[in-house]
């Protein structure tokens, strides 16, 4: 897991963007959206850019950092 401050999250958002994936802010939460047509029936489903996808929401911790799961750490290399 990787602990990020606000600048680190902004850097992650810039590096993560592609055709099937996107990261964006929603209030103080980092939302990571992956294109997936099963998002239509999924609880985490989000309709974005005229396509269904599944979104992972990462909230800020009490320490003021966002804890990024290991599967997303590779985008910092």
DSSP file (Angstrom, degrees, kcal/mol; ACC not computed):
  #  RESIDUE AA STRUCTURE BP1 BP2  ACC     N-H-->O    O-->H-N    N-H-->O    O-->H-N    TCO  KAPPA ALPHA  PHI   PSI    X-CA   Y-CA   Z-CA
    1    1 A X              0   0    0      0, 0.0     2,-0.5     0, 0.0    68,-0.2   0.000 360.0 360.0 360.0 148.7    0.0    0.0    0.0
    2    2 A X  E     -A   68   0A   0     66,-2.3    66,-3.5     2,-0.0     2,-0.6  -0.975 360.0-144.9-124.5 130.1    1.1    3.5   -0.8
    3    3 A X  E     -A   67   0A   0     -2,-0.5     2,-0.4    64,-0.2    64,-0.2  -0.842  24.7-171.4 -96.4 122.3    0.2    6.6    1.3
    4    4 A X  E     -A   66   0A   0     62,-2.9    62,-2.6    -2,-0.6     2,-0.1  -0.886  15.5-149.6-118.0 144.2   -0.2    9.7   -0.9
    5    5 A X     >  -     0   0    0     -2,-0.4     4,-2.0    60,-0.2     5,-0.2  -0.330  49.1 -82.3 -91.9-173.2   -0.7   13.3   -0.1
    6    6 A X  H  > S+     0   0    0      1,-0.2     4,-2.0     2,-0.2     5,-0.1   0.876 130.7  50.0 -62.8 -39.6   -2.7   15.6   -2.4
    7    7 A X  H  > S+     0   0    0      1,-0.2     4,-2.1     2,-0.2    -1,-0.2   0.891 109.6  52.1 -66.8 -38.7    0.2   16.2   -4.8
    8    8 A X  H  > S+     0   0    0      2,-0.2     4,-2.2     1,-0.2    -2,-0.2   0.874 108.3  50.9 -64.0 -37.8    0.8   12.5   -5.1
    9    9 A X  H  X S+     0   0    0     -4,-2.0     4,-2.5     2,-0.2    -2,-0.2   0.906 108.4  51.7 -66.9 -41.2   -2.9   11.9   -5.9
   10   10 A X  H  X S+     0   0    0     -4,-2.0     4,-1.8     2,-0.2    -2,-0.2   0.908 110.4  49.0 -60.8 -41.8   -2.8   14.6   -8.6
   11   11 A X  H  X S+     0   0    0     -4,-2.1     4,-2.0     1,-0.2    -2,-0.2   0.904 110.4  51.2 -63.2 -42.6    0.3   12.8  -10.1
   12   12 A X  H  X S+     0   0    0     -4,-2.2     4,-2.0     1,-0.2    -2,-0.2   0.909 107.1  53.3 -61.1 -43.1   -1.5    9.5  -10.0
   13   13 A X  H  X S+     0   0    0     -4,-2.5     4,-0.8     1,-0.2    10,-0.3   0.893 109.8  48.5 -60.7 -40.6   -4.5   10.9  -11.8
   14   14 A X  H  < S+     0   0    0     -4,-1.8     3,-0.2     1,-0.2    -1,-0.2   0.893 116.6  41.2 -67.2 -39.9   -2.3   12.2  -14.6
   15   15 A X  H  < S+     0   0    0     -4,-2.0    -2,-0.2     1,-0.2    -1,-0.2   0.738 109.8  58.0 -81.1 -23.0   -0.5    8.9  -15.1
   16   16 A X  H  < S+     0   0    0     -4,-2.0    -1,-0.2    -5,-0.2    -2,-0.2   0.702  76.8 112.2 -82.9 -20.8   -3.4    6.6  -14.7
   17   17 A X     <  +     0   0    0     -4,-0.8     2,-0.2    -3,-0.2     5,-0.2  -0.295  33.8 136.1 -66.4 132.1   -5.6    7.9  -17.5
   18   18 A X        -     0   0    0      3,-2.3    -2,-0.0    -2,-0.0    -1,-0.0  -0.838  67.2 -80.4-151.9-169.5   -6.2    5.7  -20.6
   19   19 A X  S    S+     0   0    0     -2,-0.2    -2,-0.0     1,-0.2    -1,-0.0   0.885 127.9  29.7 -69.4 -38.8   -9.2    4.7  -22.8
   20   20 A X  S    S+     0   0    0     14,-0.1    15,-3.2    15,-0.1     2,-0.3   0.445 121.1  50.9-103.0  -1.2  -10.5    2.0  -20.4
   21   21 A X  E     +C   34   0B   0     13,-0.2    -3,-2.3    -5,-0.1     2,-0.3  -0.970  54.9 170.3-137.7 150.6   -9.4    3.6  -17.1
   22   22 A X  E     -C   33   0B   0     11,-2.4    11,-3.6    -2,-0.3     2,-0.4  -0.969  15.7-157.8-158.1 144.0   -9.7    6.9  -15.4
   23   23 A X  E     +C   32   0B   0    -10,-0.3     2,-0.3    -2,-0.3     9,-0.2  -0.970  25.4 159.3-121.3 141.2   -9.1    8.4  -12.0
   24   24 A X  E     -C   31   0B   0      7,-2.4     7,-2.9    -2,-0.4     2,-0.3  -0.977  38.5 -98.1-155.4 164.0  -10.8   11.6  -10.8
   25   25 A X  E     -C   30   0B   0     -2,-0.3     2,-0.3     5,-0.2     5,-0.2  -0.647  24.6-178.5 -84.9 141.8  -11.7   13.6   -7.7
   26   26 A X  E >  S-C   29   0B   0      3,-2.3     3,-2.0    -2,-0.3     2,-0.3  -0.825  71.9 -55.1-137.9 101.7  -15.2   13.5   -6.2
   27   27 A X  T 3  S-     0   0    0     -2,-0.3    -1,-0.1     1,-0.3     0, 0.0  -0.543 119.6 -25.6  58.1-121.2  -15.2   15.9   -3.3
   28   28 A X  T 3  S+     0   0    0     -2,-0.3     2,-0.4    -3,-0.1    32,-0.3   0.240 119.8  99.5-102.3  14.0  -12.2   14.7   -1.2
   29   29 A X  E <   -C   26   0B   0     -3,-2.0    -3,-2.3    30,-0.1     2,-0.6  -0.785  68.2-135.9-100.1 142.8  -12.4   11.1   -2.5
   30   30 A X  E     -CD  25  58B   0     28,-2.9    28,-3.1    -2,-0.4     2,-0.5  -0.872  23.2-161.3 -91.8 124.1  -10.2    9.6   -5.2
   31   31 A X  E     -CD  24  57B   0     -7,-2.9    -7,-2.4    -2,-0.6     2,-0.6  -0.937   6.9-163.2-112.3 126.7  -12.4    7.6   -7.6
   32   32 A X  E     -CD  23  56B   0     24,-3.0    24,-2.8    -2,-0.5     2,-0.5  -0.944  12.1-166.0-111.1 115.0  -10.7    5.0   -9.8
   33   33 A X  E     -CD  22  55B   0    -11,-3.6   -11,-2.4    -2,-0.6     2,-0.4  -0.875   7.0-171.7-108.9 129.2  -13.0    4.0  -12.7
   34   34 A X  E     -CD  21  54B   0     20,-2.4    20,-2.5    -2,-0.5   -13,-0.2  -0.979  31.8-113.0-119.8 131.5  -12.5    0.9  -14.9
   35   35 A X  E     + D   0  53B   0    -15,-3.2    18,-0.3    -2,-0.4     2,-0.3  -0.436  53.0 149.4 -63.9 124.8  -14.6    0.3  -18.0
   36   36 A X    >   -     0   0    0     16,-1.5     3,-1.9    -2,-0.2     4,-0.1  -0.856  42.9-148.1-161.6 119.7  -16.7   -2.8  -17.4
   37   37 A X  G >  S+     0   0    0      1,-0.3     3,-1.2    -2,-0.3     4,-0.2   0.700  95.9  70.6 -68.4 -17.9  -20.1   -3.5  -18.8
   38   38 A X  G >> S+     0   0    0      1,-0.2     3,-1.3     2,-0.1     4,-0.7   0.547  73.8  88.9 -74.1  -4.7  -21.1   -5.5  -15.7
   39   39 A X  G <4 S+     0   0    0     -3,-1.9    -1,-0.2     1,-0.3     6,-0.2   0.711  70.9  74.3 -62.3 -19.7  -21.2   -2.2  -13.9
   40   40 A X  G <4 S+     0   0    0     -3,-1.2    -1,-0.3     1,-0.2    -2,-0.1   0.850 110.1  26.5 -61.4 -35.0  -24.8   -1.9  -15.0
   41   41 A X  T <4 S+     0   0    0     -3,-1.3     2,-0.2    -4,-0.2    -1,-0.2   0.399 103.5 100.4-108.7   0.4  -25.8   -4.5  -12.4
   42   42 A X  S >< S-     0   0    0     -4,-0.7     3,-1.4     1,-0.1    11,-0.1  -0.614  72.7-131.9 -90.4 146.7  -22.9   -3.9   -9.9
   43   43 A X  T 3  S+     0   0    0      1,-0.3    -1,-0.1    -2,-0.2    -4,-0.1   0.823 111.8  48.6 -63.2 -31.0  -23.3   -1.9   -6.7
   44   44 A X  T 3  S+     0   0    0      2,-0.0    11,-2.2    10,-0.0    -1,-0.3   0.296  85.9 134.0 -90.2   9.1  -20.1    0.0   -7.5
   45   45 A X  E <   -E   54   0B   0     -3,-1.4     2,-0.4     9,-0.2     9,-0.2  -0.344  31.8-176.3 -66.9 138.3  -21.3    0.6  -11.1
   46   46 A X  E     -E   53   0B   0      7,-2.8     7,-1.6    -2,-0.1     2,-0.7  -1.000  22.5-138.9-136.8 133.6  -20.9    4.1  -12.5
   47   47 A X  E     +E   52   0B   0     -2,-0.4     2,-0.4     5,-0.2     5,-0.2  -0.847  38.8 159.3 -93.3 114.3  -22.0    5.5  -15.9
   48   48 A X  E >   +E   51   0B   0      3,-2.7     3,-1.3    -2,-0.7    -2,-0.1  -1.000  59.0   1.2-141.6 135.6  -19.3    7.7  -17.2
   49   49 A X  T 3  S-     0   0    0     -2,-0.4    -1,-0.1     1,-0.3     3,-0.1   0.866 127.3 -60.4  55.5  41.2  -18.4    8.9  -20.7
   50   50 A X  T 3  S+     0   0    0      1,-0.2     2,-0.3    -3,-0.1    -1,-0.3   0.708 120.9  95.7  62.2  24.2  -21.4    7.0  -22.1
   51   51 A X  E <  S- E   0  48B   0     -3,-1.3    -3,-2.7    -5,-0.0     2,-0.2  -0.993  73.9-118.8-141.5 145.3  -20.1    3.7  -20.9
   52   52 A X  E     + E   0  47B   0     -2,-0.3   -16,-1.5    -5,-0.2     2,-0.3  -0.576  41.4 158.2 -81.4 148.6  -20.7    1.6  -17.7
   53   53 A X  E     -DE  35  46B   0     -7,-1.6    -7,-2.8   -18,-0.3     2,-0.5  -0.948  40.3-104.6-157.1 175.0  -17.8    0.9  -15.4
   54   54 A X  E     -DE  34  45B   0    -20,-2.5   -20,-2.4    -2,-0.3     2,-0.4  -0.940  32.3-154.7-113.0 131.6  -16.9   -0.1  -11.9
   55   55 A X  E     -D   33   0B   0    -11,-2.2     2,-0.5    -2,-0.5   -22,-0.2  -0.885   7.6-156.6-112.3 134.5  -15.5    2.5   -9.5
   56   56 A X  E     -D   32   0B   0    -24,-2.8   -24,-3.0    -2,-0.4     2,-0.5  -0.937  16.4-150.8-103.2 128.6  -13.3    2.1   -6.5
   57   57 A X  E     -D   31   0B   0     -2,-0.5     2,-0.6   -26,-0.2   -26,-0.2  -0.881   9.5-168.3-105.5 127.3  -13.5    4.9   -4.0
   58   58 A X  E     -D   30   0B   0    -28,-3.1   -28,-2.9    -2,-0.5     2,-0.2  -0.960  11.5-158.8-117.0 114.3  -10.6    5.8   -1.8
   59   59 A X        -     0   0    0     -2,-0.6     8,-0.5   -30,-0.2     2,-0.2  -0.538  26.8 -97.4 -91.4 156.7  -11.3    8.2    1.0
   60   60 A X  B     -B   66   0A   0    -32,-0.3     6,-0.2    -2,-0.2    -1,-0.1  -0.482  40.9-130.8 -71.3 141.7   -8.9   10.4    2.8
   61   61 A X    >   -     0   0    0      4,-3.1     3,-1.5    -2,-0.2    -1,-0.1  -0.265  28.3 -96.6 -86.1 176.8   -7.7    9.0    6.1
   62   62 A X  T 3  S+     0   0    0      1,-0.3    -1,-0.1     2,-0.1    -2,-0.1   0.742 123.9  59.5 -64.8 -23.0   -7.5   10.7    9.5
   63   63 A X  T 3  S-     0   0    0      2,-0.2    -1,-0.3     1,-0.0     3,-0.1   0.473 120.3-107.0 -86.0  -2.1   -3.9   11.5    8.8
   64   64 A X  S <  S+     0   0    0     -3,-1.5     2,-0.3     1,-0.3   -58,-0.2   0.706  83.0 111.1  86.0  20.3   -4.7   13.4    5.7
   65   65 A X        -     0   0    0    -60,-0.1    -4,-3.1    -6,-0.1     2,-0.5  -0.855  63.5-127.8-123.7 160.6   -3.4   10.8    3.2
   66   66 A X  E     -AB   4  60A   0    -62,-2.6   -62,-2.9    -2,-0.3     2,-0.8  -0.926  20.5-140.2-105.8 131.9   -5.0    8.5    0.7
   67   67 A X  E     -A    3   0A   0     -8,-0.5     2,-0.4    -2,-0.5   -64,-0.2  -0.830  16.9-156.9 -97.8 108.5   -4.0    4.9    1.0
   68   68 A X  E     -A    2   0A   0    -66,-3.5   -66,-2.3    -2,-0.8     5,-0.1  -0.724  18.4-120.0 -88.3 126.7   -3.6    3.5   -2.5
   69   69 A X    >   -     0   0    0     -2,-0.4     3,-1.7   -68,-0.2     4,-0.4  -0.201  26.9-108.2 -62.2 157.8   -4.0   -0.4   -2.9
   70   70 A X  G >> S+     0   0    0      1,-0.3     3,-1.3     2,-0.2     4,-0.5   0.805 112.9  67.8 -59.3 -33.0   -1.0   -2.4   -4.2
   71   71 A X  G 34 S+     0   0    0      1,-0.3    -1,-0.3     2,-0.1     3,-0.1   0.682 104.8  44.1 -66.2 -14.4   -2.6   -3.1   -7.6
   72   72 A X  G X4 S+     0   0    0     -3,-1.7     3,-1.3     1,-0.1    -1,-0.3   0.468  88.6  86.8-104.3  -4.3   -2.4    0.6   -8.4
   73   73 A X  G X4 S+     0   0    0     -3,-1.3     3,-2.0    -4,-0.4     4,-0.2   0.797  73.2  74.4 -66.6 -28.0    1.2    1.2   -7.2
   74   74 A X  G >< S+     0   0    0     -4,-0.5     3,-1.2     1,-0.3    -1,-0.3   0.689  80.9  71.5 -60.8 -18.3    2.7    0.1  -10.6
   75   75 A X  G <  S+     0   0    0     -3,-1.3    -1,-0.3     1,-0.2    -2,-0.1   0.503  89.5  62.0 -77.7  -2.5    1.5    3.4  -12.1
   76   76 A X  G <         0   0    0     -3,-2.0    -1,-0.2     1,-0.2    -2,-0.2   0.451 360.0 360.0 -97.8  -2.8    4.2    5.3  -10.2
   77   77 A X    <         0   0    0     -3,-1.2    -1,-0.2    -4,-0.2    -2,-0.1   0.446 360.0 360.0 -90.5 360.0    7.2    3.5  -11.8
